[in-house]
Structures are given as C-alpha cells and as structure tokens.
Amino acid sequence: MTPPMPMPPMTPTAQLAQSAVQSVDWLAIAPPVLAALGAVAVLVADLFLPGHRKPLLGWLATGFLALAALSLLPLLDGDRTTFCLTGDPAVCSYAADPFALAVQFLVLGAALLTALLSMTAVREEGLPGGEYWFLLLSSAAGAALLPASRDLATLIVALEVASLPSFALVGLRRGDGRSAEAALKFFLSSVTATAVSLLGVSFVYAATGAVHLDRVAEGLREVDPDLGTLAAAGVALTLVGFAFKTAAVPFHFWVPDTYAGAPLPVAAYLSVIGKAVGFSGLILVTVVAFPAYDHVWGPVLAVLAALTMTGGNVAALRQRPGRAHSAVRLLAWSSVGQAGYLLVPIAAAAYTGDPATAVGATVAYALMYATVNLGAFGVAVQVGRTAAANRITDYRGLWSAHPLAALALAFFLLCLAGLPPGIVGLFAKVAVFSAAVDAGLGWLAVVMAVNVVIALPYYLAWTAQLFRAPGAESEAGAAPAARVRPRPTAPLTAAIGLAAALGVVLSGAPQLVMRFAAGALL
C-alpha cells in the first residue's frame, strides 16, 4: 500500500492568513441571525406574493421571531463567546452570557407580541406589509445583537441597526402629517444623540487604544494623566446616545409626539424594545467598560433617574382625559416615568462592590414592564380600531362592551402602579428600591417612593373609567367604548391574552422574574 504523501509545509503567508481567521459559533449568534434572515425572507417573499396573500408575510415574520426566541434554549447551558481575537481568545466581540440571553429573551418575546399586535393594524390601516415586516425584523435583529456585543464598534452598529428601521416604521403611514412629523422629530433627535455618542467613543478609543469593553476597562484604569480629561469627556458623551434611547430626561422630548404619531404597535415596540436597547447598552458601557469612571457616571445617572421619574409622572398626571390621543400620550409619559425606575439600579451599581448584581434589578423590572406595557398597548390598539382619537374618555364603560379587555387593561395598569393584584409590579419596584438603599442612595429611594405615590392617581383614574357606566357621549364628543363593538381579531386577542396570562403567572410566582435581581448576570 502506498504511504500517503506528506503535506507540504505552509508558507508564512498561509500561516498568517489562517491565524487571522476568526472561528464563528453559529449557535451563539443564532438569535439575531434568525431575525435578520427573517427580514430577508419577508423582503423576497413580498416580491412574489399577490396582493391578497400579503397577510402571510405577518405570519412568516412571526414564525421567524418565534424561531429566534426558541434558539435561546440551547444557549442556557453556559456562556458562549465568538468573534474572539486570534491572539487572545479571551477577548471577544460577542458573548451569549446570562445577561445577553435575558435581554434577548425580552427583545424577541416583545417583538413577537408586537408582531401579533401589528397584523390587524397593517391590514386595517393599509400599511405596506412587506416594508413593515422587513423593518420590524431588521430592528429586532439589531436589538437582539446589542446585549451580546462586547466591543464599542459592534455596540454602536447594533444600536443603529435597531434604531434606523424604527424611524421608517414611525413614518410608515403615508399621507399622514402627524406620522411624518413624529418620524422627523424622532430621526433628528436620534441622529444628534448618536453623533454625540460616536464622538465619545472616539475619545475613549483615543485615550485607551482599545474597542473591546474589557480592554477599554483596563485602559481607563491606567490612562495617561495627560489624557484623563479626554477619557472623562468620552465616558460622558458615550452615555448620551444610550440615555436618549431610554427616554431619560432631558433626552425625552421626542417621546409623546412620536408615540402619538406612530402606528400604535410601533409605539408599543418603541416603548419596550427601544428601552431594552438603551438600558442594555447603558449597562454594558458603564459596568463593563467604564467601571474606573464610576465617579463620573454614577452621580450623573442618579440625577437622571430622579429627573426622569419625576418629569414623566408629573407630565402623565397632567394629561387631560378628553384630549385627542390622551391614552397614548399617558402611556408615553408613563414610559418616561418607568425609565426613571429602570435607571436606579444602574446608578446604584457605581456605589456598590457588586455592580453585576445591582443591574439585575433593572433586568427584572424591564421584564415585568415589557409584559404589562405591551398588554396595555394591545388594549389601546383594540379600542383605537373604532375610536381613532384614542382618548382616555373613550375607555369609559369598556367593561360593559368588552369585559375581558377591561379586566386585562385594569390588571396591566395596576401592575405598572405596583398595586395588587399586580404583585409582580410591586415586587419589581421593591427590588429597585432595595438596590438604591443597599448602595447608600437613600435620597434616590425617597424620590422613587414619592414618585410611586404621584403615579397612583393617573393609573387609578384610567382604571376607574373602565368600570364607569357608559354615557350617551364622552366629554370630548366621541362615542364611549361601550357603544362600539369592533369584531375581535385572532392575532390581537392572542397578543392581549398572552400578555395577560404571562402577567398573571408572574404575579402568582414573582420569583420567576425576581431571580434576575438576586444574581450576577455579567
């Protein structure tokens, strides 16, 4: 038998090329990749499907989002990393750790619920189906990529991939002046914030010579004293872009007009996934990349948290029930107030020896908030089918016409207020409050307690409207909810029911969410 021919020795050029090739863990990156593939599949299918078959695109998009969410299951057995440096395999650009998986579950689950909410709106509002589903899946792919990003370049790219399709989604109602105005305000504010954030990233890179978060953290600990001011400025400016995404005061002015002008499912998407993107990015750059500058970002985030929760709740309290789009505007200002609560544990991370555990309270609160806020927007979509102005007074007597929808909305509002039977909302607020107290931020805990009380009247007033006897006319002249009976659609009913069921389960077993607040995710 002829012996095998020996392999010729590799040339230095071939060895260099081989060493420069990064291995890719396709299972680790499956969640964002499946969402991106879904976007491409929808775009291609839209070219061939006849007009009467376009609703199938919604189910195709929903199927890909479900697959992306299910792809998280094989990753639960441990941390996985990919796109690592060939010279130092411990430094990677993508990590599927518990933090990334928790936020990806939130993002993809919320996108799935948004898809169910959207099917009715796309058909009834005449939105271009192919474009809508392509943009939604593209944004979801960027949002799923961001919490797993472990270098500044990937982080900024993921942020923009999640954001850019959102501008188009807001302005997708062609010929609607409010929608165009909302998209323009959203776009201009976001582009400005992104430019400032990119300037901050460039300053950080100039001071440290690194883009990977771990190496940035090392570089900032040993930064040249001559570059200290540059590094501090870079840290502060980098936070601006993520503060905008969280709708933190004073970067919140786009929120009410954008939510009121966008299609309601898009407003729901922005209220949850937009915040998830902002908070996950904020956690990564502060806790992982900038721990050496916690004396810079800690006090800033604490003040932002106090201003945000106060500004959002006071503005929500001042909403007039009879004003057009007052229900959506109240949810918008409520989301600003809720953002303040979400900022508290991140600020507390600067004052504790275990920041990775402190930020778990933000993840726990975000999971609760995503479930009930999407449910509240789902009922708003249902009422908005016959009450286009979507005033709070349009919900008067909803119990008489749609008792299940009224009970669901009442439950969602009580969860947001932190009142029984919304036990999961109460526990989440207690976790955030405890994070502030444990970090020695007693003044911030007091501000939060005062804001919880401020928020009660507007949540309870809306809840009371649901069970009032329907009158002949609302105070704004619109037909009350009890007099209109829109035919329920299966996807919309499924979305509201799924959110309500999940909220009830979490209220019965809040430990399913609160365990995130008890352990280190990073």
JORARA-V199467 format. One record per residue. N is the residue number from 1. RES is the residue in one small letter. SS is DSSP state (a for helix, b for strand, c for the rest). PSI is psi in degrees with one decimal (999 if undefined). NEAR is the number of other ideal C-beta (glycine too) atoms within 10 Angstrom. Layout:
N:RES:SS:PSI:NEAR
N:RES:SS:PSI:NEAR
This chain:
1:m:c:132.3:3
2:t:c:125.7:4
3:p:c:148.1:5
4:p:c:146.3:6
5:m:c:132.7:6
6:p:c:144.0:6
7:m:c:135.4:6
8:p:c:147.7:6
9:p:c:144.1:8
10:m:c:140.1:11
11:t:c:157.1:9
12:p:a:-35.2:8
13:t:a:-42.0:8
14:a:a:-39.7:10
15:q:a:-40.9:11
16:l:a:-41.3:10
17:a:a:-41.0:11
18:q:a:-39.8:10
19:s:a:-21.3:9
20:a:a:-8.3:9
21:v:c:123.3:8
22:q:c:139.6:12
23:s:c:148.9:9
24:v:c:124.6:11
25:d:c:96.6:16
26:w:c:-29.8:8
27:l:c:-39.5:14
28:a:c:-38.1:22
29:i:c:9.9:20
30:a:a:-42.0:20
31:p:a:-55.3:30
32:p:a:-32.1:26
33:v:a:-41.6:17
34:l:a:-38.4:23
35:a:a:-41.0:30
36:a:a:-40.9:21
37:l:a:-36.8:16
38:g:a:-39.5:26
39:a:a:-43.5:22
40:v:a:-42.5:13
41:a:a:-41.4:18
42:v:a:-42.1:26
43:l:a:-41.8:17
44:v:a:-43.7:12
45:a:a:-33.6:18
46:d:a:-26.1:19
47:l:a:-25.4:7
48:f:a:-20.4:7
49:l:c:134.8:17
50:p:c:165.6:6
51:g:a:-40.9:6
52:h:a:-9.1:7
53:r:a:3.0:11
54:k:c:-32.3:17
55:p:c:-21.2:14
56:l:a:-24.1:14
57:l:a:-35.9:23
58:g:a:-42.5:22
59:w:a:-33.3:13
60:l:a:-43.8:18
61:a:a:-42.9:28
62:t:a:-39.9:22
63:g:a:-41.5:14
64:f:a:-37.3:27
65:l:a:-38.2:29
66:a:a:-42.3:16
67:l:a:-41.4:16
68:a:a:-40.7:27
69:a:a:-41.1:20
70:l:a:-27.1:13
71:s:c:-10.0:21
72:l:c:-23.9:19
73:l:a:-45.7:9
74:p:a:-11.8:12
75:l:a:-3.3:21
76:l:a:-11.4:10
77:d:a:-9.2:7
78:g:c:175.0:8
79:d:c:139.2:13
80:r:b:141.9:19
81:t:b:155.7:18
82:t:b:173.5:18
83:f:b:51.9:20
84:c:b:155.9:19
85:l:c:134.8:13
86:t:c:-30.0:11
87:g:c:-20.6:8
88:d:c:88.4:11
89:p:c:-14.2:11
90:a:c:-13.3:9
91:v:c:111.8:17
92:c:b:159.4:22
93:s:b:-12.4:21
94:y:b:130.5:21
95:a:b:123.7:24
96:a:b:68.1:25
97:d:c:177.3:17
98:p:a:-36.8:20
99:f:a:-49.5:25
100:a:a:-42.6:28
101:l:a:-40.0:21
102:a:a:-44.9:21
103:v:a:-37.1:26
104:q:a:-37.7:27
105:f:a:-43.2:19
106:l:a:-48.0:25
107:v:a:-50.1:32
108:l:a:-36.3:28
109:g:a:-42.3:22
110:a:a:-38.6:27
111:a:a:-35.9:28
112:l:a:-44.5:22
113:l:a:-39.2:28
114:t:a:-39.1:26
115:a:a:-41.4:27
116:l:a:-40.5:25
117:l:a:-30.7:29
118:s:a:-25.3:31
119:m:a:-43.7:24
120:t:a:-44.0:23
121:a:a:-40.6:22
122:v:a:-42.0:23
123:r:a:-47.7:15
124:e:a:-29.1:13
125:e:c:-0.8:17
126:g:c:30.9:11
127:l:c:145.1:19
128:p:c:110.0:15
129:g:a:-48.6:23
130:g:a:-47.6:16
131:e:a:-41.8:17
132:y:a:-51.4:27
133:w:a:-33.8:31
134:f:a:-45.9:24
135:l:a:-40.5:23
136:l:a:-46.4:29
137:l:a:-37.3:28
138:s:a:-45.1:24
139:s:a:-41.0:30
140:a:a:-35.6:33
141:a:a:-44.8:28
142:g:a:-39.5:24
143:a:a:-33.3:32
144:a:a:-27.8:36
145:l:a:-36.1:27
146:l:a:-47.3:30
147:p:c:-17.6:32
148:a:c:-5.0:31
149:s:b:136.8:24
150:r:c:21.0:24
151:d:b:156.4:22
152:l:a:-34.7:26
153:a:a:-49.0:13
154:t:a:-36.3:19
155:l:a:-46.2:28
156:i:a:-40.6:20
157:v:a:-45.1:15
158:a:a:-40.1:23
159:l:a:-43.1:26
160:e:a:-34.6:17
161:v:a:-35.5:21
162:a:a:-30.8:26
163:s:a:-45.4:25
164:l:a:-44.7:17
165:p:a:-27.2:23
166:s:a:-35.4:27
167:f:a:-45.7:20
168:a:a:-37.5:17
169:l:a:-40.4:26
170:v:a:-39.1:28
171:g:c:22.4:23
172:l:c:-13.2:20
173:r:c:96.7:22
174:r:c:136.9:10
175:g:c:1.2:7
176:d:c:114.2:16
177:g:a:-38.7:9
178:r:a:-39.5:14
179:s:a:-42.5:21
180:a:a:-41.9:15
181:e:a:-41.2:16
182:a:a:-43.3:25
183:a:a:-39.9:23
184:l:a:-43.8:17
185:k:a:-43.9:18
186:f:a:-45.1:25
187:f:a:-49.8:19
188:l:a:-43.3:12
189:s:a:-42.4:17
190:s:a:-41.4:23
191:v:a:-40.7:14
192:t:a:-45.7:14
193:a:a:-39.4:20
194:t:a:-40.3:19
195:a:a:-42.5:13
196:v:a:-41.6:17
197:s:a:-40.7:25
198:l:a:-37.2:16
199:l:a:-41.1:16
200:g:a:-41.2:21
201:v:a:-40.8:20
202:s:a:-36.5:15
203:f:a:-43.7:21
204:v:a:-42.0:29
205:y:a:-39.7:16
206:a:a:-34.0:12
207:a:a:-28.1:23
208:t:a:-24.0:24
209:g:c:20.9:10
210:a:c:154.5:19
211:v:c:-26.2:19
212:h:b:137.5:24
213:l:a:-41.2:24
214:d:a:-42.3:16
215:r:a:-31.4:17
216:v:a:-42.4:27
217:a:a:-42.7:18
218:e:a:-42.1:14
219:g:a:-36.2:21
220:l:a:-26.1:23
221:r:a:-28.3:11
222:e:c:30.9:8
223:v:c:145.1:18
224:d:c:129.6:11
225:p:a:-32.0:6
226:d:a:-20.5:8
227:l:a:7.7:16
228:g:a:-43.3:13
229:t:a:-40.4:11
230:l:a:-43.3:16
231:a:a:-43.7:23
232:a:a:-41.1:20
233:a:a:-39.9:16
234:g:a:-41.5:25
235:v:a:-47.0:25
236:a:a:-43.7:17
237:l:a:-34.2:19
238:t:a:-33.5:29
239:l:a:-22.2:24
240:v:a:-46.0:18
241:g:a:-41.0:29
242:f:a:-31.7:26
243:a:a:-35.1:26
244:f:a:-44.9:23
245:k:a:-31.0:28
246:t:c:-4.6:26
247:a:c:37.6:29
248:a:c:140.4:29
249:v:c:131.6:23
250:p:c:26.1:11
251:f:c:30.6:22
252:h:c:-2.9:24
253:f:c:-22.5:13
254:w:c:-18.7:22
255:v:a:-58.7:25
256:p:a:-43.7:24
257:d:a:-37.0:18
258:t:a:-45.3:29
259:y:a:-41.0:27
260:a:a:-30.3:22
261:g:a:-20.6:25
262:a:c:157.0:26
263:p:c:141.0:24
264:l:a:-41.7:26
265:p:a:-33.5:30
266:v:a:-40.1:32
267:a:a:-41.5:27
268:a:a:-43.1:30
269:y:a:-47.4:28
270:l:a:-37.8:27
271:s:a:-26.1:27
272:v:a:-58.8:27
273:i:a:-35.2:28
274:g:a:-41.0:26
275:k:a:-39.6:25
276:a:a:-40.7:28
277:v:a:-47.5:29
278:g:a:-44.9:26
279:f:a:-37.4:27
280:s:a:-41.7:31
281:g:a:-40.8:27
282:l:a:-40.9:25
283:i:a:-43.3:26
284:l:a:-44.6:27
285:v:a:-30.9:24
286:t:a:-56.2:27
287:v:a:-38.6:23
288:v:a:-45.6:20
289:a:a:-34.4:27
290:f:c:35.2:25
291:p:a:-27.8:15
292:a:a:-18.4:17
293:y:a:32.9:22
294:d:a:-22.5:19
295:h:a:-14.2:11
296:v:a:-55.0:18
297:w:a:-22.9:25
298:g:a:-58.1:21
299:p:a:-36.3:14
300:v:a:-46.6:17
301:l:a:-32.9:26
302:a:a:-44.5:23
303:v:a:-42.0:14
304:l:a:-40.5:23
305:a:a:-45.7:30
306:a:a:-45.4:23
307:l:a:-39.6:17
308:t:a:-48.8:29
309:m:a:-37.1:29
310:t:a:-47.7:19
311:g:a:-44.1:20
312:g:a:-44.4:28
313:n:a:-39.7:26
314:v:a:-41.8:14
315:a:a:-38.7:21
316:a:a:-37.2:24
317:l:a:-27.3:16
318:r:c:2.3:10
319:q:c:132.5:23
320:r:c:125.2:14
321:p:c:-30.5:20
322:g:c:-1.6:16
323:r:c:142.2:15
324:a:c:135.3:15
325:h:c:23.5:21
326:s:a:-31.2:21
327:a:a:-44.9:30
328:v:a:-40.0:25
329:r:a:-37.1:23
330:l:a:-42.4:28
331:l:a:-34.4:27
332:a:a:-49.3:26
333:w:a:-33.9:26
334:s:a:-39.4:26
335:s:a:-32.6:28
336:v:a:-45.8:26
337:g:a:-42.0:26
338:q:a:-32.8:26
339:a:a:-34.7:29
340:g:a:-41.6:28
341:y:a:-39.3:28
342:l:a:-27.3:26
343:l:a:-23.1:29
344:v:a:-51.8:31
345:p:a:-30.7:32
346:i:a:-42.0:27
347:a:a:-39.2:27
348:a:a:-27.4:29
349:a:a:-23.8:28
350:a:a:-16.1:24
351:y:a:8.3:20
352:t:c:157.3:18
353:g:c:-7.4:7
354:d:c:71.2:12
355:p:a:-29.8:24
356:a:a:-31.7:17
357:t:a:-36.4:19
358:a:a:-41.8:27
359:v:c:-12.4:29
360:g:a:-29.9:28
361:a:a:-34.8:30
362:t:a:-42.9:29
363:v:a:-43.7:26
364:a:a:-45.7:27
365:y:a:-39.3:28
366:a:a:-37.8:25
367:l:a:-43.1:24
368:m:a:-48.5:28
369:y:a:-41.9:26
370:a:a:-43.7:24
371:t:a:-52.7:27
372:v:a:-31.0:29
373:n:a:-39.6:23
374:l:a:-37.2:29
375:g:a:-42.7:29
376:a:a:-41.7:25
377:f:a:-31.7:31
378:g:a:-44.3:29
379:v:a:-36.5:27
380:a:a:-38.3:23
381:v:a:-42.0:24
382:q:a:-48.0:26
383:v:a:-36.7:23
384:g:a:-13.2:22
385:r:c:-28.0:19
386:t:c:-10.5:15
387:a:c:84.3:23
388:a:c:-30.6:12
389:a:c:-21.8:18
390:n:c:53.6:22
391:r:c:157.2:28
392:i:a:-34.3:24
393:t:a:-19.4:24
394:d:a:-13.5:27
395:y:a:-1.7:29
396:r:c:128.1:26
397:g:c:17.4:21
398:l:a:-30.3:26
399:w:a:-35.5:22
400:s:a:-36.1:17
401:a:a:-41.0:18
402:h:c:78.5:22
403:p:a:-38.0:12
404:l:a:-40.6:14
405:a:a:-39.8:24
406:a:a:-43.7:22
407:l:a:-41.0:15
408:a:a:-47.1:25
409:l:a:-40.5:29
410:a:a:-41.7:23
411:f:a:-43.1:22
412:f:a:-43.8:27
413:l:a:-38.1:26
414:l:a:-33.2:22
415:c:a:-44.7:29
416:l:a:-33.5:24
417:a:a:-19.5:21
418:g:c:30.8:21
419:l:c:148.9:17
420:p:c:145.7:10
421:p:c:11.6:15
422:g:c:64.4:25
423:i:a:-36.5:19
424:v:a:-33.9:30
425:g:a:-39.4:28
426:l:a:-46.3:20
427:f:a:-39.1:21
428:a:a:-40.7:30
429:k:a:-38.5:21
430:v:a:-39.5:15
431:a:a:-42.5:25
432:v:a:-43.0:25
433:f:a:-43.1:20
434:s:a:-37.4:16
435:a:a:-40.1:29
436:a:a:-43.0:27
437:v:a:-45.1:14
438:d:a:-27.7:17
439:a:c:-0.4:24
440:g:c:13.4:12
441:l:c:63.0:24
442:g:a:-38.7:10
443:w:a:-35.5:11
444:l:a:-35.6:27
445:a:a:-38.5:20
446:v:a:-43.7:14
447:v:a:-40.5:20
448:m:a:-43.9:22
449:a:a:-41.6:13
450:v:a:-40.2:14
451:n:a:-33.4:22
452:v:a:-39.9:19
453:v:a:-40.7:9
454:i:a:-35.8:17
455:a:a:-22.2:24
456:l:a:-45.7:15
457:p:a:-43.1:13
458:y:a:-30.8:23
459:y:a:-44.0:23
460:l:a:-35.0:15
461:a:a:-42.2:15
462:w:a:-41.5:24
463:t:a:-40.4:19
464:a:a:-35.2:12
465:q:a:-34.1:25
466:l:a:-30.3:23
467:f:a:5.8:16
468:r:c:153.9:16
469:a:c:131.7:10
470:p:c:136.8:17
471:g:c:179.2:13
472:a:c:-29.2:7
473:e:c:143.9:13
474:s:c:165.8:24
475:e:c:-17.7:14
476:a:c:3.5:17
477:g:c:5.4:10
478:a:c:155.4:21
479:a:c:132.4:14
480:p:c:162.9:25
481:a:a:-31.2:28
482:a:a:-19.2:19
483:r:a:-7.4:18
484:v:c:134.9:16
485:r:c:77.0:10
486:p:c:142.0:17
487:r:c:122.2:5
488:p:c:146.1:15
489:t:c:149.3:18
490:a:a:-46.9:10
491:p:a:-41.0:20
492:l:a:-42.5:23
493:t:a:-40.2:16
494:a:a:-40.8:15
495:a:a:-46.7:29
496:i:a:-44.1:27
497:g:a:-40.5:16
498:l:a:-43.2:18
499:a:a:-41.5:27
500:a:a:-43.5:22
501:a:a:-42.8:13
502:l:a:-40.0:21
503:g:a:-40.2:25
504:v:a:-43.1:17
505:v:a:-43.9:13
506:l:a:-33.1:24
507:s:a:-31.9:22
508:g:a:-28.8:11
509:a:c:69.5:12
510:p:c:-15.8:20
511:q:a:-20.2:10
512:l:a:-31.3:14
513:v:a:-39.4:22
514:m:a:-17.1:21
515:r:a:-24.1:11
516:f:a:-27.6:22
517:a:a:-7.4:24
518:a:c:-7.8:12
519:g:c:165.3:10
520:a:c:122.7:13
521:l:c:-25.0:22
522:l:c:999:17
